[in-house]
Amino acid sequence: MKRTHIRFIHHKRWSTPIIVFTILAVILLFTLILANPSSSFRPKSANPYSKSIISDERAEILPELPRLAYLISGTKNDGLRIKRLLQAVYHPRNYYLLHLDLEASDSERLELAKYVKSEFIIRDFGNVKVIGKSDLVTYKGPTMLASTLHAIAILLKLPKSWDWFINLSASDYPLMTQDDILHIFSYLPRDLNFLEHSSNIGYKEFSRARPIIIDPGLYHLKKSGVFWAKEKRSMPASFKVFMGSEWVMLSRSFLEFCIWGWDNLPRTLLMYYTNFLYSLEGYFHTIVCNNKDYQNTTVNHDLHYIKWDNPPRQYPINLTLKHFEDMVQSGVPFARTFATDDPVLDKIDKDILRRSHGRFSPGAWCVGTSSVGKDPCIVYGSIDAVKPSAGSRSLEKLDTQLFREICLQMMDGKTSANTIEGFNQRCSDGKGSFRARTDCDDKTLHVNQHAQTSGTAKLKKGSKIVGGGLRQYSIMVCKKVEDKGRITYSEVADEIITEFMATESNSSVPLNESDEKNIRRRVYDSLNVLMALDVIERDRKEIRWKGLSNSDSRDMEETKMLHAELMAKIGKKAAYLKDLEEQLASLQNLKLRNEQLCKSTNGPTQGFSLPFILVQTAPHATVEVEISEDMQLVHFDFNGVPFSLHDDAYVLKLMRHYELLESESASQTS
């Protein structure tokens, strides 16, 4: 049996170049590896409203990026809107759950599912899901709440853990990129819950809390209105009702509590809100504000820009191009409501999201080229890469308004150590403003609030923070920069560590490597706090002292301008009120006059009713009058003669003055 032989032809003239080339390639590879053993995927900007203070040490102190879980819901004919919204808010790091309710057709739901499967980027990351068995949703009833809880339960089963849940509708749209949102929220505690809430529910007590309704959507397959019971119920005594916006950003830990409910409060409130009108506007709000573990984690804002009529109607107005600048300046990440394919959406895509039609919003994860109209997201890199946009000043308002208020309270010593660590917010009767108010609990105060003369703070027994909280470090860093005038981050950190070493030299527990790293991280945070307050400024690695902000004088001028504006409005309101009072007096006077005429024998037999319009012109004027057949339109032609129009209120006002003057003259005569 013959065997197959493979002959290897050896050419001596090619062996030497191949060997030399291989050696050079290996040397080049090892050189690259040794020269750059690790790389950072995070952006150079480590602060939402200022440039980063550190460059070399950034990789050690940058917080981990959060992971967001979006619920995007819609109804009939919302498939294309959901697709566009998904493309606008997409990031491979996040999760997205799409839901078209039962009112939408199966074909529309199928088209949405086909798109998700056909998009290769979504298919590669597998982070977009479509609910196949849809829920019947009645906007006024508890089925909206049931659908939201259903979506949260699905998201909690996903393999990778996420940090915050955000619910959006098909009429919502983002006002900033996902890179901006992920970057900013990476610096916030993961237990914060953003929801607009208030216990001062006003008229809603009688229109929503006391009435009892039944939602047929709980047991029917077709959508219909809610049923109203004749009986009313009293306000609950075992818990306090809170209400607010249905648009929320809730932490995973809080939603696990709501779904799994190791305390009975979520189940109790779920039964209570089953017969509650617009239950989604109160369920989460009441739970978080009535549970001691979560009531200090709330931020009183729904992260949405919403424009209402005055007085507000049931639904907000649709946003258009005339609202664009106001939306951008608002500093919130989302806005609603938008009409389908409104031109303002194209402007948001172009100016803010830099998104082309039918494509995802590009971020740092998109590493492809955008030349010649190519999609940069076709080639993608690390999902841990974010690149905050240079023009994201709208984001500065949102975070600074929260961050600066907390920083000021830290500097004033009004917050406890656990509050400083967690940015914990208190459930309050707020009106929706984004002012963070912290809860000061003396029982959890671990840090000595008295500043030491040496510029350091001693620890109380049981404290785990070396040197105190952020307030103490901010005081120390502020003093260092003020004394030096010009200094670097490393110099500030080294000096503070040296002081702590000298302070702890007599202690039985010296500073370790972990303590030093925590001190450097605290110094870094303190520098960002001072920079946000405009106390210091940075030029490359050098930090310069600017001095205390003159915001008091600016605030005073703004207050004076606001006072003048409000006084002008009050003057207009007072004049309008006076006019209404005069109209009321005129009508009362007319009523009294007519009653007297009816009692007399010489009274008129007929008159004319209100309202009316009096046309006044010169006696010699020739007026041509044309009246339409339906008597709805009257055309006057005065042939160039001046004329004036008066309504019934003006005529009655004159009659009242005449009668007053006549009565006054009669009284004087008598």
C-alpha positions in Angstrom: 0.0 0.0 0.0 1.5 3.3 -1.0 1.6 6.1 1.4 1.2 9.7 0.5 4.4 11.8 1.1 4.4 15.5 1.4 7.6 17.1 0.4 8.8 20.2 2.2 11.0 22.2 -0.1 13.6 24.1 1.8 15.1 27.2 0.2 18.1 28.5 2.1 17.9 31.9 0.5 14.4 32.7 2.3 15.2 31.2 5.7 17.3 34.1 7.0 14.9 37.0 6.1 12.0 35.0 7.6 13.8 34.4 10.9 14.9 38.0 11.1 11.4 39.3 10.4 9.9 37.0 13.1 12.4 38.2 15.7 11.7 41.9 14.9 7.9 41.3 15.1 8.2 39.6 18.5 10.5 42.4 19.8 8.0 45.1 18.6 5.1 43.3 20.2 6.8 43.0 23.6 7.8 46.7 23.3 4.2 47.8 22.8 3.0 45.6 25.7 5.7 46.8 28.1 5.2 50.5 27.1 1.4 50.4 27.6 0.6 47.6 30.1 -2.9 49.0 30.8 -5.2 51.6 29.3 -8.1 53.6 30.6 -11.3 53.7 28.7 -12.7 56.5 30.7 -12.8 60.0 29.4 -10.4 62.8 30.3 -13.2 64.7 31.9 -13.8 63.2 35.3 -16.2 65.9 36.5 -19.6 66.9 34.9 -19.0 70.6 35.2 -15.2 71.0 35.3 -12.1 69.6 33.8 -10.3 66.7 35.6 -7.8 67.6 38.2 -5.7 64.5 37.9 -4.3 62.7 34.8 -1.9 60.0 35.8 -3.9 58.9 38.9 -7.3 58.9 37.2 -7.5 55.2 36.5 -7.4 54.4 40.2 -10.1 56.7 41.4 -12.6 56.9 38.5 -15.9 55.4 39.7 -17.4 52.4 37.8 -19.9 53.3 35.2 -23.5 52.5 36.0 -25.8 50.2 34.0 -29.3 51.5 33.2 -32.4 49.5 32.5 -35.0 51.2 30.2 -38.6 50.4 29.8 -39.9 52.0 26.6 -43.7 51.5 26.2 -46.2 52.5 23.6 -49.6 51.7 22.2 -51.2 51.4 18.8 -49.2 53.0 15.9 -46.2 53.6 18.2 -43.9 51.0 16.7 -41.8 53.5 14.6 -41.6 56.0 17.5 -40.3 53.3 19.8 -37.7 52.3 17.2 -36.5 55.9 16.9 -36.4 56.4 20.6 -34.5 53.2 21.1 -31.9 54.3 18.5 -31.6 57.7 20.3 -31.0 56.2 23.8 -29.1 53.1 22.9 -25.8 52.1 24.6 -24.4 48.6 24.7 -23.9 48.8 28.4 -27.6 49.3 29.2 -30.7 47.1 29.0 -33.8 48.0 27.0 -37.3 46.4 27.3 -39.8 47.3 24.6 -43.6 47.0 25.2 -46.4 47.6 22.8 -49.7 47.2 24.8 -52.5 44.9 23.7 -54.2 47.7 21.7 -51.4 47.5 19.2 -51.7 45.0 16.4 -49.7 41.7 16.3 -48.2 42.8 13.0 -46.8 46.0 14.6 -45.4 44.1 17.5 -43.9 41.5 15.1 -42.2 44.3 13.0 -40.6 45.7 16.2 -39.3 42.2 17.1 -38.0 41.7 13.6 -36.1 44.9 13.8 -34.5 44.0 17.1 -33.4 40.7 15.7 -32.1 42.1 12.4 -29.9 44.8 13.9 -26.5 43.2 14.2 -25.3 45.5 17.0 -28.3 44.7 19.2 -27.9 41.0 18.3 -24.2 41.0 19.3 -24.8 42.6 22.7 -28.2 41.0 23.3 -29.4 43.9 25.5 -32.8 44.7 23.9 -35.9 42.6 24.6 -39.4 42.8 23.3 -42.4 41.7 25.4 -44.2 39.2 23.3 -47.3 38.6 25.5 -48.4 42.2 25.9 -50.4 43.7 28.7 -53.7 45.5 28.4 -53.1 49.1 29.7 -55.7 51.6 30.8 -54.0 54.9 31.4 -56.2 55.9 34.3 -56.3 52.5 36.0 -53.9 50.3 37.9 -53.1 48.2 34.7 -50.4 50.8 33.9 -48.8 50.0 37.3 -49.2 46.3 36.7 -47.5 46.6 33.3 -44.6 48.5 34.9 -44.2 46.0 37.7 -44.2 43.2 35.0 -41.4 44.9 33.1 -39.3 45.4 36.3 -39.7 41.8 37.1 -38.4 40.8 33.7 -35.5 43.2 34.0 -34.5 41.8 37.4 -34.1 38.4 35.8 -31.5 39.6 33.3 -28.0 38.1 33.9 -26.0 41.3 34.4 -26.9 43.5 37.3 -28.1 47.0 36.5 -28.3 50.1 38.8 -31.2 52.3 37.8 -34.6 51.7 36.1 -36.0 54.4 33.8 -39.5 54.3 32.3 -40.1 56.2 29.0 -43.0 56.3 26.6 -43.0 56.5 22.8 -43.7 60.3 23.1 -40.4 60.9 25.1 -37.0 61.8 23.7 -33.5 62.3 25.2 -31.9 65.7 25.5 -28.4 64.4 26.0 -26.2 61.5 25.0 -25.9 58.3 27.0 -22.2 59.0 27.5 -23.2 62.2 29.3 -25.8 60.4 31.4 -23.6 57.4 32.3 -20.7 59.7 33.1 -22.6 61.9 35.5 -24.5 59.2 37.3 -21.3 57.2 37.8 -20.5 59.8 40.5 -23.8 59.4 42.3 -24.7 56.8 44.9 -26.5 53.8 43.4 -29.3 54.0 46.0 -30.7 57.3 44.9 -34.3 57.4 43.6 -35.4 60.2 41.3 -39.1 60.8 41.5 -41.2 63.9 41.9 -43.3 63.5 45.0 -45.4 65.5 47.5 -47.7 64.6 50.4 -49.6 67.9 49.8 -51.9 66.4 47.2 -54.6 69.1 47.5 -57.6 68.5 45.2 -56.3 65.0 44.3 -57.4 63.8 47.7 -61.0 64.2 46.6 -60.6 63.4 42.9 -58.2 60.4 43.2 -57.5 59.2 46.8 -61.1 59.0 48.1 -63.0 57.8 45.0 -63.0 54.0 44.4 -62.5 52.9 40.8 -62.5 49.5 39.1 -60.3 48.9 36.0 -61.9 46.4 33.6 -58.5 45.9 32.0 -57.6 43.7 35.0 -60.0 41.0 33.7 -61.1 42.0 30.2 -59.2 41.6 26.9 -60.6 44.9 25.4 -59.7 48.3 26.5 -62.4 50.4 28.2 -62.9 53.2 30.7 -62.8 52.7 34.4 -65.9 52.2 36.6 -66.6 54.5 39.5 -68.1 53.3 42.8 -70.7 55.4 44.5 -69.0 55.1 47.9 -66.0 57.1 49.0 -63.2 55.9 51.2 -61.4 57.8 54.0 -57.7 58.6 53.8 -55.4 55.8 55.2 -54.1 56.1 58.7 -51.4 53.4 58.7 -49.4 55.2 56.0 -49.2 58.6 54.3 -50.2 59.0 50.7 -47.6 60.7 48.4 -48.2 61.6 44.8 -46.2 63.0 41.9 -45.0 62.2 38.4 -45.3 58.8 36.9 -41.9 59.2 35.2 -39.2 57.9 37.6 -35.6 56.7 37.8 -35.5 54.1 40.6 -32.6 52.2 42.1 -32.4 48.4 41.7 -32.3 47.8 45.5 -35.6 49.7 46.0 -37.3 47.9 43.1 -36.1 44.5 44.5 -37.9 45.6 47.7 -41.0 46.5 45.8 -41.1 43.2 43.8 -39.9 40.7 46.4 -41.3 42.7 49.3 -39.6 41.2 52.4 -41.6 43.9 54.2 -45.4 43.8 53.7 -45.7 47.5 52.7 -45.3 47.0 48.9 -48.1 44.3 48.9 -50.4 46.4 51.1 -50.0 49.5 48.9 -50.4 47.4 45.8 -53.8 46.3 47.0 -54.7 49.9 48.0 -53.7 51.3 44.6 -55.7 48.7 42.7 -58.7 51.0 43.2 -56.8 54.2 42.8 -57.0 56.6 39.9 -53.6 57.0 38.1 -52.0 54.6 40.5 -48.6 54.8 38.9 -48.4 58.5 40.1 -48.5 57.4 43.7 -47.4 53.7 44.2 -43.6 54.0 44.2 -43.8 57.5 45.8 -45.8 56.2 48.8 -43.6 53.2 49.3 -40.3 55.0 49.2 -41.5 57.8 51.6 -43.1 55.4 54.1 -40.2 53.0 54.5 -37.4 54.0 56.8 -34.7 52.2 54.7 -35.5 54.2 51.6 -37.1 57.5 52.6 -33.7 59.2 52.8 -32.8 58.2 49.2 -35.2 60.4 47.2 -34.4 63.2 44.9 -37.5 65.3 44.2 -37.3 65.5 40.4 -38.6 63.2 37.5 -35.7 64.1 35.2 -38.1 65.2 32.5 -38.8 68.5 30.8 -42.6 68.9 30.6 -44.5 71.9 29.4 -48.1 72.4 30.7 -50.9 74.8 29.8 -51.9 77.5 32.3 -54.0 76.4 34.0 -52.7 72.8 33.4 -54.9 70.4 31.6 -54.9 66.6 31.8 -52.1 66.1 29.3 -49.0 68.3 28.7 -48.6 70.2 25.5 -46.5 68.9 22.6 -43.0 70.4 22.4 -42.0 72.1 19.2 -39.0 74.0 17.9 -40.0 77.1 19.9 -39.3 75.1 23.1 -35.8 73.9 21.9 -33.6 76.4 23.7 -35.7 76.1 26.9 -35.3 72.4 26.8 -31.6 72.5 26.4 -31.2 75.0 29.2 -33.4 73.0 31.5 -30.5 70.5 32.1 -32.8 67.4 32.3 -31.9 64.3 30.4 -35.4 63.7 28.9 -38.4 65.6 27.6 -42.0 64.9 26.7 -44.3 65.0 24.9 -43.4 65.1 21.2 -45.6 64.7 18.1 -44.6 61.9 15.7 -41.6 63.0 13.6 -41.9 66.6 14.8 -39.0 68.8 13.3 -37.7 69.5 16.8 -36.7 65.8 17.0 -34.5 66.2 14.0 -32.9 69.3 15.6 -32.2 67.3 18.8 -30.7 64.5 16.7 -28.5 66.9 14.8 -27.4 69.4 17.5 -27.3 67.2 20.6 -27.2 63.5 19.8 -25.2 63.8 16.5 -27.4 61.0 15.2 -28.2 60.4 11.6 -31.6 59.1 10.5 -32.1 55.5 11.2 -28.9 55.1 13.2 -27.8 54.8 16.8 -26.6 57.9 18.7 -22.8 57.6 18.4 -20.8 57.4 21.6 -17.3 56.5 22.7 -18.1 52.8 22.0 -18.5 53.6 18.3 -14.9 53.5 16.9 -15.7 53.5 13.2 -15.3 56.3 10.8 -18.1 58.7 10.0 -16.6 60.0 6.8 -18.6 59.6 3.5 -21.8 59.2 5.4 -20.7 55.9 7.1 -22.2 54.8 10.4 -19.4 55.0 13.1 -21.2 52.4 15.2 -20.7 49.6 12.7 -17.3 49.1 14.3 -17.5 49.2 18.1 -15.0 49.1 20.9 -15.2 48.8 24.6 -18.7 49.3 26.2 -16.9 50.8 29.3 -15.8 53.8 27.2 -17.6 57.1 27.6 -16.9 60.5 26.1 -18.9 63.3 27.6 -19.7 65.9 25.0 -17.9 69.2 25.2 -21.2 71.1 24.8 -23.1 69.3 27.5 -23.7 72.5 29.5 -27.3 71.5 29.9 -26.2 68.6 32.0 -24.2 70.9 34.2 -27.5 72.5 35.5 -29.0 69.2 36.5 -26.0 67.9 38.4 -24.7 71.2 39.8 -28.1 72.2 41.3 -28.1 68.9 43.2 -24.4 68.7 43.8 -23.8 72.3 44.9 -26.7 72.3 47.4 -25.2 69.1 49.1 -21.7 70.5 49.0 -22.8 73.7 50.7 -24.6 71.7 53.4 -21.4 69.6 53.8 -19.3 72.8 54.2 -21.8 74.1 56.8 -21.8 70.9 58.7 -25.5 70.3 58.3 -25.2 66.7 57.1 -24.3 63.5 58.8 -21.4 61.2 57.7 -23.7 58.6 56.2 -25.6 61.4 54.3 -22.3 62.7 53.0 -21.4 59.3 51.8 -24.8 58.6 50.2 -26.1 62.0 49.1 -29.3 60.8 50.9 -32.3 62.9 50.2 -35.4 63.4 52.4 -39.0 62.8 51.4 -40.5 66.2 51.6 -43.5 68.2 50.6 -41.5 69.7 47.7 -43.1 71.3 44.7 -40.9 69.5 42.2 -37.8 71.7 42.4 -34.4 70.0 42.1 -33.2 71.2 45.5 -31.6 68.4 47.4 -32.4 68.4 51.1 -30.5 66.0 53.4 -31.7 64.4 56.5 -29.5 65.1 59.6 -29.6 62.2 62.0 -27.5 62.6 65.2 -27.6 58.8 65.8 -25.6 58.2 62.6 -23.1 60.9 63.1 -19.7 59.4 63.1 -17.5 62.4 62.4 -16.5 65.0 64.9 -18.1 68.2 63.7 -15.6 70.5 65.4 -12.7 71.4 63.1 -9.3 71.0 64.7 -6.8 73.9 64.8 -4.2 71.8 63.0 -6.5 71.5 60.0 -7.2 67.8 60.6 -10.2 66.1 62.2 -10.1 63.3 64.7 -12.2 60.2 64.4 -14.9 59.1 66.8 -14.9 55.5 67.9 -16.3 53.2 65.3 -15.7 55.5 62.3 -14.4 53.9 59.1 -13.4 57.1 57.4 -9.8 58.3 57.9 -9.9 62.0 58.7 -13.6 62.4 58.6 -16.1 62.9 55.8 -16.0 65.1 52.7 -16.8 68.2 54.7 -13.6 67.8 56.8 -11.5 67.1 53.7 -13.0 70.1 51.9 -12.0 72.4 54.8 -8.5 71.0 54.9 -8.0 71.2 51.1 -9.5 74.7 51.0 -7.0 75.8 53.6 -4.1 74.3 51.8 -4.9 75.8 48.5 -5.6 79.2 50.1 -2.3 79.2 51.9 -0.2 78.1 49.0 -2.0 80.1 46.3 -0.7 77.6 43.6 -0.4 73.9 44.2 -1.0 70.5 42.5 -3.2 67.6 43.5 -0.2 65.4 44.4 1.2 68.1 46.7 -2.1 68.6 48.5 -2.6 64.9 49.0 1.0 64.3 50.1 0.9 67.1 52.7 -2.4 65.8 54.1 -1.1 62.2 54.3 2.0 63.5 56.1 -0.1 65.3 58.6 -2.2 62.2 59.2 0.9 60.1 59.7 2.2 62.6 62.2 -1.2 62.6 64.0 -1.5 58.8 63.9 2.2 58.2 64.9 1.1 57.8 68.6 -1.8 55.6 67.6 -1.7 51.9 67.8 -3.2 51.6 64.4 -1.0 53.3 61.8 -2.1 54.3 58.3 -2.0 51.5 55.7 -2.0 51.5 51.9 -5.7 51.4 51.8 -6.0 54.5 54.0 -3.7 56.4 51.9 -5.7 55.6 48.8 -8.9 56.7 50.5 -7.2 60.0 51.6 -6.2 60.7 48.0 -9.7 59.9 46.8 -11.1 62.3 49.4 -8.7 65.0 48.4 -9.7 64.5 44.7 -13.4 64.7 45.6 -12.8 67.8 47.7 -11.0 69.6 44.9 -13.9 68.9 42.6 -16.3 70.3 45.2 -14.3 73.5 45.5 -14.0 73.8 41.7 -17.8 73.3 41.4 -18.2 76.1 43.9 -15.9 78.3 41.8 -13.5 78.7 44.8 -10.5 77.2 42.9 -9.5 76.8 39.2 -7.3 74.4 37.4 -4.7 75.0 34.7 -3.3 71.7 33.6 -2.0 70.1 36.8 -1.7 73.3 38.7 -4.6 74.4 41.0 -5.0 78.1 41.8 -6.9 79.8 44.5 -9.7 82.1 43.3 -11.4 83.0 46.5 -14.9 82.8 47.8 -17.6 83.2 45.3 -19.4 86.5 44.9 -22.6 84.7 44.3 -24.3 86.6 47.1 -24.2 89.8 45.2 -25.4 88.1 42.1 -28.2 86.4 44.0 -29.2 89.8 45.5 -29.4 91.3 42.0 -31.4 88.4 40.7 -33.7 88.6 43.7 -34.3 92.3 43.1 -35.1 91.7 39.5 -37.4 88.9 40.4 -39.0 91.1 43.0 -39.6 93.8 40.5 -41.1 91.3 38.0 -43.4 89.9 40.6 -44.5 93.3 41.8 -45.4 94.2 38.2 -47.4 91.0 37.8 -49.1 91.8 41.1 -50.0 95.2 39.8 -51.5 93.8 36.7 -53.5 91.3 38.7 -54.7 94.0 41.1 -55.9 96.1 38.2 -57.6 93.1 36.7 -59.2 92.3 40.0 -60.4 95.9 40.4 -61.9 95.8 36.9 -63.8 92.6 37.8 -65.1 94.2 41.0 -66.3 97.2 39.1 -68.0 94.8 36.6 -69.7 93.0 39.4 -70.9 96.2 41.0 -72.2 97.4 37.6 -74.2 94.1 37.2 -75.6 94.4 40.7 -76.5 98.0 40.1 -78.2 97.1 36.8 -80.1 94.3 38.5 -81.4 96.7 41.2 -82.3 99.2 38.6 -84.3 96.7 36.6 -86.1 95.5 39.7 -87.2 99.0 40.5 -88.3 99.7 36.9 -90.4 96.5 36.9 -92.2 97.5 40.0 -93.1 100.9 38.6 -96.1 101.3 36.2 -94.2 103.3 33.7 -91.4 100.7 33.3 -90.2 99.6 29.9 -91.8 96.6 28.3 -88.8 95.2 26.6 -85.0 95.5 26.6 -81.9 93.7 25.3 -79.7 91.0 26.9 -76.0 90.8 27.7 -73.5 90.6 26.3 -73.5 93.2 23.5 -71.1 95.5 21.6 -71.8 99.2 21.1 -70.5 100.9 18.0 -69.9 104.6 18.4 -69.1 107.1 15.5 -69.8 110.6 14.4 -73.5 111.7 13.8 -72.8 112.6 10.2 -71.1 109.3 9.4 -72.5 107.0 6.7 -72.2 103.4 7.9 -72.7 100.5 5.5 -73.7 97.3 7.3 -73.6 93.7 5.8 -74.8 90.7 7.7 -74.2 87.1 6.6 -77.1 84.8 6.0 -76.3 82.7 9.1 -76.2 85.9 11.2 -72.7 85.0 12.5 -70.7 87.7 10.6 -71.3 91.5 10.5 -69.3 93.8 8.3 -69.2 97.6 9.0 -67.8 100.1 6.6 -67.5 103.6 8.1 -66.1 105.2 4.9 -63.1 106.6 6.6 -64.9 108.2 9.6 -63.3 107.3 13.0 -65.2 104.9 15.2 -64.8 103.0 18.5 -66.2 99.8 19.9 -67.4 99.3 23.5 -68.5 96.1 25.2 -71.2 95.7 27.7 -68.8 95.9 30.6 -67.7 99.4 29.5 -71.3 100.6 29.1 -72.4 99.3 32.4 -69.3 100.9 34.0 -70.4 104.3 32.6 -74.0 103.8 33.7 -72.9 103.0 37.3 -70.7 106.1 37.4 -73.6 108.3 36.1 -76.0 106.8 38.7 -73.4 107.3 41.5 -72.9 110.9 40.4 -76.7 111.4 40.2 -77.2 109.9 43.7 -74.4 111.9 45.1 -75.9 115.2 43.7 -79.3 114.2 45.0 -78.0 113.5 48.5 -76.1 116.8 48.5 -79.3 118.7 47.4 -81.3 117.1 50.2 
